[in-house]
Amino acid sequence: MNATTDQPAKDTHTQVLGACPHDCPDTCSMVTTVVGGIAIKVQGNPEHPHTDGALCTKVSRYTERTYHPERILHPLKRVGAKGSGQFERVSWEAALYDIASRLTSIASRGADAAQAILPYSYAGTMGLVQSESIAARFFHKLGASLLDRTICASAGAEGLTHTLGGKVGMRVEFFAESKLIIIWGGNSIASNLHFWRYAQIAKRNGAKLICIDPRRSETAEKCHEHIALLPGTDGALALALMHELIKHNWLDHDYLRQHTLGWDLLRERAMQWPPERAAQVCGILPEQIRSLARDYGTCAASGQATAIRMNYGLQRAHGGGNTVRLIASLPALTGAWRSRAGGVLLSCSGMFPVNRSGLQRPDFLPSNVPRTINMSTIGDDLLRTSSAEFGPAIEALIVYNSNPVAVAPESAKVVQGFSREDLFTVVLEHFQTDTADYADYILPATTQLEHWDVHASYGHTDALLNRPAIAPLGEAKPNTQIFRELAAHMGYDEPAFSEDDLSLCRLAYGDRIDFQTLMDQGFAPLMAPQAPFADGNFPTPSGKCEFFSARLAARGLDGLPDYVPNHEASNTSTTYPLAMISPPARNFLNSSFVNVKSLRDIEGEPLLEMHAEDAHARGIKTGEVVRVFNQRGSYRCKVKVSPRARAGVVNGLGIWWRKLGLDGTNVNQLTSQKLTDLGRAPTFYDCLVEVESDRLKT
């Protein structure tokens, strides 16, 4: 492996260690083969235990993405109407001068004027350096509005925090030793492949696998059982499981007494949820609930390890935060935490000792801390005018590591906001995405093969380092360098804006992870306990698993978790009788990889999965174009009558670029800007629609 800090020589054959940057819990260690300065292959690092030499189909084709013929390699300035996608090439100097001038003009109008400028970013790269290091320093110094980054995981994160104490859980490798694994709200084969490898080891050793998911996903069909509940009803199911555990005394009373807070209150609430009640809410049979509880309770009672792998699908409804609280409470009822192969895992990112303040420098913020804008309501917020309540209207938007026109909810409003002629928009990108079409400037950013970065993970407990394998193509620059140069044009001369990327990589963990180990092998394991909560010691204020959260009660919220019905419950609407979820297509990751031809060829075209019963009632057949619609808009796509959809639920596979849709829209034309109970997160899977054949359209 290449262990120098220099670029490989042009005439050598080298292998360079890196890390997958994408929003996936696996955070794989990669090996890039470079010949003559050109990356010819990207593969999994066989020396990294979690990656084990394997990458998903998407990332294994990363060279196709890096050398894509439509890659943006030079700064571009808009010359046509917003959204037309018409640009001309300009120099970096001209682009940065104009951008700095526009931002300075806004910020110089007076106190708090810079709050009219908003950064918009998420997990286009999960790297700690290329995401929010120099970028955060820049916007803090500027005094721009802060961004509440909620669009994926904040409901679940807050649910975990108020129950377990943070984004913590069992170590993923120990699922291989579990005897019962419940995969709840995720399609592991598509979005958590390396966890699935551990689950398969357990299965071969006699473990039972149960999948809870409205969709009969690739994962669900390979488990022993599949419970296809209605979207957003997972909390009711968790309460009914508690009811049965209590009724049959499948409890670890010693663990409950020593290591939990609020058990008597939770017990009382759970006893209000017999299987019959929950089954009616969930749209499943009471016996399915009893069977699941029996498996979970008797397995634990016999001393066998029971493990729950949650994923983020289950928290994308109104009650998402409470749902995670309820599910995260289950292992404490049975004492599952006593075994290293027992407990629950949604995210373990809170276990990483990241020096975020050092990277992001919140000390640069003005004394009057700027307002915070929720990225999930960007559609509404871009259309707001100045007011005492909201503050100044948003006049400038700098987008990086995100594609909000495609991925944000209620996209008709998002498009309307981005179309404003008085909105100055800069987009850092690899490709001309839906969002880039609305930019005033597009700045070419490097891919993961072209820059330094360091990574945490939310699915395992290894830190990873990414080395640049090739020189940046064209005039592309790392995000960090773009913001360094923009800071210089703004006159910011603090040394913090001159730190190079390798120094930032070292800063990210400081002396808490040995950086030389990262340099030598590309990854470094955390010193994480094998069974973190065997003896309690939860990172909560009480040190216990908090069934009752005093912190939530102090905010005027229910301190106990409860089932929270959907904003749009299917039994309340005759106009829009079908629930719609929008899970990612297997070969895309959010809106990334949609433009990689080989992957798009596998997916074919935007698709809606529909149950035979619902299709027959509407005279719809596979292969037809259908119109999916609700009060927010309509979306045309092909339909597939499929056993992957349960009755009453349609699956709008996403997230396709809008420009690749039949009408220049995608599934987010239908989703809502309503938020979750905790975490201020979007409710993508809390969405009612109707579907009709396009031939019936008048």
C-alpha positions in Angstrom: 0.0 0.0 0.0 1.1 3.5 -0.7 2.2 5.0 2.6 3.6 8.4 1.5 1.9 11.7 1.6 2.8 12.5 -2.0 0.8 11.8 -5.1 1.8 8.5 -6.8 4.4 8.9 -9.6 2.8 9.0 -13.1 4.5 5.9 -14.3 3.9 3.7 -11.3 1.4 1.0 -10.4 0.2 1.8 -6.9 -2.6 0.9 -4.5 -3.9 3.7 -2.3 -5.9 3.3 0.9 -9.1 5.3 1.2 -12.6 5.3 2.7 -16.0 5.3 1.2 -17.5 8.8 1.8 -21.2 8.0 1.3 -24.1 8.1 3.7 -24.1 4.4 4.7 -23.4 2.8 8.1 -20.7 0.5 6.6 -18.1 3.2 6.0 -15.9 0.8 4.0 -12.2 0.9 3.7 -11.2 1.1 0.0 -8.2 0.3 -2.1 -7.8 2.3 -5.3 -5.5 0.9 -8.0 -3.7 3.6 -9.9 -1.7 3.2 -13.1 0.0 6.1 -14.7 -1.8 8.6 -12.6 -5.2 7.1 -13.5 -7.5 5.2 -11.1 -8.4 2.0 -12.8 -10.2 0.1 -10.0 -11.7 0.6 -6.6 -12.2 -2.4 -4.3 -12.8 -3.2 -0.7 -9.8 -3.4 1.6 -9.4 -7.1 2.6 -7.3 -6.0 5.6 -10.3 -4.1 7.2 -12.4 -6.6 9.1 -15.7 -4.9 8.5 -15.2 -4.3 4.8 -13.6 -7.8 4.3 -12.6 -7.0 0.7 -16.1 -6.3 -0.5 -17.8 -3.1 -1.7 -21.4 -2.5 -2.7 -22.2 -2.4 -6.4 -22.5 1.4 -6.3 -19.1 2.2 -4.9 -17.3 -0.6 -6.8 -18.0 1.5 -9.9 -16.5 4.7 -8.4 -14.1 5.1 -11.2 -17.0 5.4 -13.6 -18.3 8.2 -11.4 -15.0 10.0 -11.1 -14.2 9.9 -14.9 -17.8 10.5 -15.9 -18.0 12.4 -19.2 -20.4 14.9 -17.6 -18.2 15.6 -14.7 -18.0 19.4 -14.0 -14.3 20.3 -14.2 -14.3 24.1 -14.4 -16.2 26.9 -12.7 -19.5 27.7 -14.5 -21.6 30.9 -14.5 -25.3 30.9 -15.4 -26.2 32.5 -18.7 -29.8 31.3 -19.1 -32.9 31.4 -17.0 -32.8 29.8 -13.6 -33.4 26.1 -14.0 -32.6 26.1 -17.7 -29.2 24.5 -17.0 -27.4 27.0 -19.3 -23.9 28.0 -18.2 -20.6 29.3 -19.5 -17.1 28.6 -18.3 -15.4 31.2 -16.2 -12.1 31.4 -14.3 -11.8 30.6 -10.6 -10.7 34.2 -9.9 -13.7 35.7 -11.7 -16.1 33.3 -9.9 -14.7 33.8 -6.4 -14.4 37.6 -6.8 -18.1 37.8 -7.8 -19.3 35.4 -5.1 -17.3 37.3 -2.4 -18.6 40.6 -3.6 -22.2 39.4 -3.5 -21.9 37.9 0.0 -20.0 41.0 1.3 -22.7 43.3 -0.1 -25.4 41.3 1.8 -23.5 41.1 5.0 -22.4 44.7 5.1 -26.0 46.1 5.4 -25.9 46.1 9.1 -26.2 44.0 12.3 -27.4 40.4 11.6 -27.7 41.1 7.8 -25.5 38.1 7.1 -28.3 35.9 8.3 -29.8 36.4 4.8 -27.0 34.0 3.7 -27.6 30.3 4.3 -25.3 27.3 3.9 -27.1 24.1 2.8 -25.3 20.8 3.1 -25.6 17.3 4.3 -23.9 13.9 3.7 -22.8 14.0 0.1 -19.6 13.2 1.8 -19.5 11.9 5.4 -15.9 13.0 5.8 -15.2 15.2 8.8 -12.8 17.4 6.8 -14.6 17.9 3.5 -18.0 18.3 5.1 -17.9 20.8 8.0 -14.4 22.0 8.8 -13.3 25.0 6.8 -16.9 25.4 5.5 -18.2 25.8 9.0 -15.4 28.2 10.0 -16.3 30.3 7.0 -20.0 30.6 7.7 -19.4 31.1 11.4 -17.0 34.0 10.7 -19.5 35.4 8.1 -22.4 35.3 10.6 -24.6 33.4 8.2 -27.7 31.6 9.3 -27.1 28.2 10.9 -28.5 25.1 9.3 -30.4 22.5 11.3 -29.2 19.3 9.5 -32.3 17.1 10.1 -33.1 15.5 6.7 -32.0 12.0 7.5 -31.5 10.9 11.1 -32.3 13.6 13.7 -35.5 12.0 15.0 -33.8 8.7 15.7 -30.8 10.5 17.1 -32.9 12.4 19.6 -34.9 9.3 20.5 -31.6 7.5 21.3 -30.3 10.4 23.3 -33.3 10.5 25.6 -33.2 6.8 26.2 -29.7 5.4 25.9 -27.9 8.8 26.3 -26.5 9.2 22.8 -26.0 7.7 19.5 -24.6 4.5 21.0 -25.4 0.8 20.9 -24.0 -2.7 20.5 -21.0 -3.4 18.3 -22.0 -4.6 14.9 -19.6 -7.6 14.7 -21.3 -9.2 17.6 -24.5 -9.7 15.7 -22.7 -12.7 14.3 -23.1 -14.4 17.8 -26.8 -13.5 18.2 -29.5 -16.1 18.3 -32.4 -13.8 17.4 -31.9 -10.8 15.1 -34.7 -8.4 14.4 -34.0 -6.1 11.4 -36.4 -3.2 12.0 -37.0 -0.5 9.4 -34.2 -1.1 7.0 -33.2 -3.1 3.9 -29.7 -4.3 5.0 -28.9 -6.0 1.7 -29.2 -2.7 -0.1 -28.1 -0.2 2.6 -26.1 -2.1 5.2 -24.4 -4.9 3.3 -21.6 -5.6 5.8 -24.0 -5.9 8.7 -25.9 -8.4 6.5 -22.7 -10.5 6.4 -22.7 -10.8 10.2 -26.4 -11.6 10.2 -25.7 -14.4 7.7 -23.0 -15.8 10.0 -25.5 -15.9 12.8 -28.1 -17.5 10.6 -25.8 -20.3 9.6 -25.2 -20.9 13.3 -28.9 -21.3 13.9 -30.1 -17.7 14.6 -33.6 -16.7 13.6 -33.9 -13.5 11.5 -37.1 -11.4 11.5 -37.6 -8.4 9.4 -40.1 -5.6 10.3 -40.8 -3.4 7.2 -43.9 -2.3 5.3 -42.1 -3.4 2.1 -41.1 -7.0 1.3 -37.5 -5.9 0.6 -34.6 -8.0 -0.6 -33.7 -8.4 3.1 -37.3 -9.3 4.2 -37.6 -12.1 1.7 -34.3 -13.7 3.0 -35.3 -13.6 6.6 -37.3 -16.4 8.4 -40.2 -14.1 9.0 -41.4 -10.7 7.6 -43.9 -8.5 9.5 -45.3 -6.0 7.0 -46.9 -3.4 9.2 -48.3 -0.1 8.0 -45.9 2.9 7.8 -45.4 4.8 11.0 -47.0 2.2 13.3 -43.8 0.7 14.7 -44.3 2.4 18.1 -47.6 0.6 18.6 -45.9 -2.7 17.8 -43.1 -2.0 20.3 -45.7 -1.3 23.0 -47.6 -4.5 22.3 -44.3 -6.4 22.5 -43.8 -4.9 25.9 -47.3 -5.9 26.9 -46.6 -9.5 26.1 -43.2 -9.5 27.8 -44.8 -8.3 31.0 -47.8 -10.6 30.7 -45.6 -13.7 30.4 -42.9 -12.4 32.7 -40.2 -12.6 30.1 -38.4 -9.9 32.0 -35.0 -9.4 33.7 -36.3 -7.9 37.0 -32.8 -7.4 38.3 -31.7 -5.4 35.3 -34.9 -3.3 35.4 -34.4 -2.6 39.1 -30.7 -1.6 38.8 -30.3 0.0 35.4 -33.5 1.6 34.3 -35.5 4.7 35.2 -39.3 4.9 35.0 -40.1 1.2 34.7 -43.4 1.4 36.7 -44.7 4.2 34.4 -43.7 2.4 31.2 -45.2 -0.8 32.5 -48.5 0.9 33.1 -48.5 2.4 29.6 -47.5 -0.9 27.9 -50.3 -2.7 29.5 -52.8 -0.5 27.6 -51.5 -2.1 24.4 -52.7 -5.7 24.0 -51.8 -7.4 20.7 -55.4 -6.9 19.4 -55.2 -3.1 19.8 -51.7 -2.8 18.2 -52.7 -5.3 15.4 -55.5 -3.0 14.3 -53.2 0.0 14.2 -50.4 -1.8 12.5 -52.6 -3.6 9.9 -51.2 -7.1 10.9 -52.6 -10.1 12.8 -52.5 -10.3 16.6 -50.8 -13.7 16.4 -47.8 -12.1 14.6 -47.3 -9.9 17.6 -47.6 -12.7 20.0 -45.2 -14.8 18.0 -42.6 -12.0 17.8 -42.9 -11.4 21.6 -42.6 -15.1 22.3 -39.4 -15.4 20.2 -37.9 -12.3 21.8 -38.9 -13.1 25.3 -38.2 -16.8 25.5 -34.8 -16.5 23.7 -33.7 -13.9 26.2 -35.1 -15.9 29.1 -33.1 -18.9 28.1 -29.9 -16.9 28.2 -29.6 -16.6 24.4 -28.6 -13.3 22.9 -31.3 -11.2 21.2 -30.3 -8.2 19.0 -32.3 -5.5 17.2 -30.8 -3.7 14.2 -32.9 -0.6 13.7 -32.5 1.6 10.6 -33.7 5.0 9.7 -36.9 4.1 7.7 -38.9 3.7 10.9 -38.3 7.2 12.1 -39.5 9.0 9.0 -43.1 9.5 10.3 -44.7 11.8 12.8 -43.9 9.7 15.8 -40.3 8.8 14.7 -38.6 10.0 17.8 -40.9 8.2 20.2 -40.8 5.1 18.0 -37.0 4.9 18.4 -37.4 5.5 22.2 -39.7 2.5 22.5 -37.6 0.1 20.4 -34.4 1.2 22.2 -36.1 0.4 25.5 -36.8 -3.2 24.6 -33.4 -4.7 25.4 -33.5 -3.3 29.0 -36.8 -5.2 29.7 -35.2 -8.6 29.0 -31.6 -7.8 30.1 -30.4 -8.3 26.5 -27.6 -5.8 27.2 -25.8 -8.4 29.5 -24.5 -10.1 26.4 -22.1 -8.5 23.9 -24.4 -10.1 21.2 -27.5 -8.5 22.6 -29.0 -5.1 22.7 -29.9 -2.7 19.9 -28.0 -0.7 17.2 -29.3 2.3 15.2 -26.1 4.4 15.3 -22.8 4.2 17.1 -21.5 7.5 15.8 -21.7 9.0 19.3 -18.9 6.7 20.4 -16.3 8.5 18.2 -14.2 11.1 20.0 -14.4 13.7 17.2 -13.0 17.2 17.9 -15.9 19.0 16.2 -15.2 22.3 17.9 -11.6 22.3 16.7 -12.7 21.5 13.2 -15.7 23.9 13.0 -14.6 26.7 15.3 -17.9 27.8 16.8 -15.8 30.5 18.6 -15.9 32.4 15.3 -19.7 32.9 15.7 -20.8 36.4 16.5 -22.0 37.1 20.1 -25.5 37.4 18.8 -25.8 33.8 17.6 -27.5 33.7 14.2 -30.9 32.1 13.7 -31.2 28.4 12.7 -33.0 27.3 9.5 -34.3 23.7 9.3 -33.1 22.1 6.1 -36.2 20.0 5.9 -38.4 23.1 5.5 -36.3 24.8 2.9 -39.3 24.8 0.5 -41.3 27.1 2.8 -38.3 29.0 4.1 -37.0 30.1 0.7 -40.5 31.6 0.0 -40.7 33.6 3.3 -40.3 37.3 3.3 -38.5 39.3 5.9 -40.4 39.5 9.2 -39.8 40.0 12.9 -40.5 36.4 13.6 -38.4 34.9 10.7 -35.7 37.5 10.3 -34.4 38.6 6.9 -35.5 36.7 3.8 -32.9 34.3 2.4 -31.0 36.1 -0.3 -28.0 33.8 -0.9 -27.7 30.1 -0.7 -24.4 28.1 -0.8 -25.1 24.4 -1.4 -22.4 21.7 -1.0 -22.7 18.0 -0.4 -26.4 18.0 -1.1 -29.0 18.1 -3.9 -32.0 19.7 -2.2 -34.1 20.2 -5.3 -34.2 16.4 -5.7 -34.1 15.3 -2.0 -36.0 17.8 0.1 -39.7 17.3 0.8 -42.5 19.0 -1.1 -40.2 19.7 -4.0 -42.7 21.9 -5.9 -42.1 24.6 -3.2 -38.3 23.9 -3.3 -38.2 24.5 -7.0 -40.3 27.6 -6.6 -37.8 28.9 -4.0 -34.7 28.1 -6.1 -36.3 29.8 -9.1 -36.4 33.2 -7.4 -34.4 35.6 -9.6 -33.4 37.6 -6.5 -31.9 34.5 -4.8 -28.1 34.2 -5.4 -27.1 30.5 -5.4 -23.7 28.9 -5.5 -23.4 25.1 -5.8 -20.3 23.0 -5.2 -20.7 19.8 -7.2 -19.4 17.0 -9.3 -22.3 17.0 -11.8 -25.0 19.3 -13.1 -27.7 18.0 -10.7 -31.3 19.2 -10.4 -30.0 21.8 -7.8 -27.0 22.8 -9.9 -29.5 23.7 -12.8 -30.7 26.6 -10.5 -27.3 27.9 -9.6 -25.8 31.2 -10.5 -22.3 29.6 -10.1 -21.3 26.0 -10.1 -17.9 25.3 -8.6 -16.2 22.0 -9.4 -15.5 19.9 -6.3 -13.2 16.9 -6.0 -14.4 13.3 -5.5 -13.2 11.0 -2.8 -10.3 9.8 -5.0 -8.9 13.3 -5.2 -8.6 14.6 -1.6 -7.7 13.9 2.0 -10.3 13.1 4.6 -10.9 11.3 7.8 -14.1 9.4 8.7 -16.1 8.2 11.6 -18.9 5.6 11.1 -22.4 5.1 12.4 -22.4 1.4 11.8 -19.1 0.2 13.2 -16.4 1.4 15.6 -13.4 2.0 13.3 -12.1 5.4 12.3 -10.8 5.6 8.7 -8.5 7.8 6.7 -8.9 8.6 3.0 -5.8 9.4 1.0 -6.0 11.1 -2.4 -5.3 8.4 -5.0 -5.1 10.8 -8.1 -4.6 14.4 -8.7 -7.8 16.5 -9.0 -9.3 16.4 -12.5 -9.5 19.6 -14.5 -9.8 22.6 -12.2 -11.7 20.7 -9.5 -10.8 21.6 -5.9 -11.6 20.1 -2.5 -14.5 21.8 -0.6 -11.9 22.9 2.0 -9.8 24.7 -0.6 -12.8 26.3 -2.2 -13.8 27.8 1.2 -10.2 28.8 2.0 -10.0 30.8 -1.2 -13.5 32.3 -0.7 -12.4 33.3 2.8 -9.3 35.0 1.4 -11.5 36.9 -1.1 -13.7 38.0 1.8 -10.6 39.3 3.6 -10.5 36.7 6.4 -6.9 36.3 7.3 -7.1 34.2 10.5 -4.6 31.3 10.5 -7.6 28.9 10.9 -8.4 29.5 7.2 -4.9 28.4 6.2 -4.8 25.0 7.8 -4.2 22.3 5.2 -6.3 19.2 4.9 -3.7 16.8 6.3 -3.5 19.0 9.4 -7.3 18.9 9.7 -7.3 15.1 9.4 -4.9 15.0 12.4 -7.0 17.5 14.3 -10.2 15.6 13.9 -9.3 13.0 16.6 -6.2 14.6 18.2 -4.4 12.1 20.4 -7.5 10.1 21.0 -6.8 7.9 18.0 -3.3 7.0 16.8 -2.9 8.9 13.6 0.1 6.8 12.5 -2.1 3.7 12.6 -4.5 5.5 10.3 -1.7 6.4 8.0 -0.3 2.9 7.9 -3.4 0.7 7.6 -6.2 3.2 6.7 -8.3 2.4 9.7 -8.0 2.4 13.5 -10.4 0.7 15.9 -11.9 2.6 18.8 -11.3 1.3 22.3 -15.0 0.5 22.7 -16.3 -1.9 25.3 -17.6 -5.2 24.0 -20.8 -5.2 26.1 -21.2 -1.4 26.8 -24.3 -1.6 29.1 -24.0 -5.0 30.7 -23.7 -3.2 34.0 -25.7 -0.1 33.1 -23.5 2.9 32.8 -25.6 4.5 30.1 -24.4 8.0 29.1 -27.7 9.5 30.3 -27.9 12.0 33.2 -29.0 9.2 35.5 -26.6 6.6 34.2 -29.6 4.4 33.5 -31.7 3.5 30.5 -34.3 6.2 30.8 -37.8 5.0 30.0 -38.8 8.3 31.6 -36.8 11.3 30.4 -36.8 14.3 32.8 -35.2 16.3 30.1 -38.2 15.8 27.8 -40.6 16.5 30.7 -38.8 19.8 31.4 -39.6 20.8 27.8 -43.3 20.2 28.4 -43.2 16.9 26.5 -44.3 13.5 27.6 -41.4 12.0 29.5 -42.5 8.5 28.6 -42.3 7.2 25.0 -45.7 6.6 23.4 -47.2 5.7 20.1 -47.7 8.9 18.1 -50.1 8.5 15.1 -49.1 9.7 11.6 -49.9 13.2 10.5 -51.6 11.5 7.5 -53.2 8.3 8.8 -54.6 6.1 6.1 -57.8 5.5 8.0 -58.6 9.2 8.0 -58.7 9.9 4.3 -61.0 8.6 1.5 -59.5 11.0 -1.0 -56.0 9.7 -0.6 -56.4 6.1 0.7 -52.9 4.8 0.0 -49.9 5.2 2.3 -46.7 5.9 0.3 -43.1 5.2 1.4 -40.2 6.1 -0.8 -37.3 3.8 0.1 -34.1 4.2 -2.0 -33.7 2.2 -5.2 -31.1 -0.5 -4.5 -28.5 0.9 -6.8 -28.8 4.5 -5.8 -27.8 6.2 -2.6 -30.2 9.2 -2.0 -29.7 11.0 -5.3 -26.0 10.0 -5.7 -25.1 7.5 -8.5 -28.4 8.2 -10.4 -26.3 9.6 -13.3 -23.9 6.6 -13.4 -25.2 4.8 -16.5 -24.4 1.3 -15.6 -26.3 1.7 -12.3 -29.2 3.5 -13.9 -29.4 0.8 -16.5 -29.9 -1.8 -13.7 -32.7 0.3 -12.1 -34.3 1.0 -15.5 -36.7 3.9 -14.8 -38.6 5.6 -11.9 -41.0 3.0 -10.5 -44.0 2.6 -8.2 -44.5 -0.8 -6.6 -48.2 -1.6 -6.0 -50.0 -4.6 -4.4 -52.2 -6.6 -6.8 -55.4 -5.9 -4.7 -54.9 -2.1 -5.0 -54.0 -2.3 -8.6 -57.0 -4.5 -9.5 -59.3 -2.1 -7.8 -58.0 0.7 -10.0 -57.7 -1.2 -13.2 -53.9 -0.8 -13.3 -51.5 -3.3 -14.8 -47.7 -3.7 -14.6 -45.8 -1.5 -17.1 -48.5 1.2 -17.3 -47.7 4.9 -16.6 -49.6 6.0 -13.6 -50.3 9.3 -11.9 -49.5 9.3 -8.2 -51.1 12.4 -6.6 -52.2 14.2 -3.4 -52.9 17.7 -2.3 -49.3 18.7 -2.8 -48.8 17.6 -6.4 -48.6 14.7 -8.8 -45.9 12.5 -10.1 -46.0 10.2 -13.2 -44.0 7.0 -13.4 -44.2 3.4 -14.5 -46.0 0.9 -12.1 -45.1 -2.6 -11.2 -47.7 -4.8 -9.5 -45.5 -6.5 -7.0 -45.5 -8.7 -3.9 -42.9 -6.2 -2.5 -45.9 -3.9 -1.8 -48.4 -4.7 0.9 -52.1 -3.9 0.5 -52.8 -0.2 1.3 -49.2 0.9 0.7 -47.3 1.9 -2.4 -43.6 2.1 -2.7 -42.2 5.0 -4.7 -38.6 4.0 -5.2 -36.2 7.0 -5.1 -34.4 9.2 -5.3 -34.3 9.8 -9.0 -33.1 13.2 -10.4 -36.2 15.2 -11.3 -34.9 15.8 -14.8 -34.9 12.1 -15.5 -38.6 11.8 -14.6 -41.4 11.6 -17.1 -42.6 15.1 -16.2 -39.4 16.5 -14.7 -40.5 15.6 -11.2 -39.7 12.8 -8.7 -41.4 11.2 -5.7 -40.7 14.2 -3.4 -43.3 16.1 -5.3 -45.7 14.3 -3.0 -43.9 14.3 0.4 -44.6 16.8 3.2 -42.7 19.4 5.1 -44.4 18.4 8.3 -41.9 17.4 11.0 -41.4 14.6 13.5 -42.3 14.6 17.2 -38.7 14.8 18.2 -35.6 16.0 16.3 -37.4 18.3 13.9 -37.0 15.8 11.1 -38.9 15.3 7.9 -41.8 12.8 7.6 -41.1 11.3 4.2 -42.9 8.0 5.0 -45.9 9.8 6.5 -47.6 10.5 3.2 -51.0 9.6 1.7 -51.7 9.4 -2.0 -54.0 8.1 -4.7 -52.9 6.4 -7.8 -54.7 6.3 -11.2 -53.8 5.0 -14.6 -52.4 7.7 -16.9 -54.9 6.6 -19.6 -57.7 7.8 -17.3 -56.2 11.3 -17.1 -58.5 13.8 -18.7 
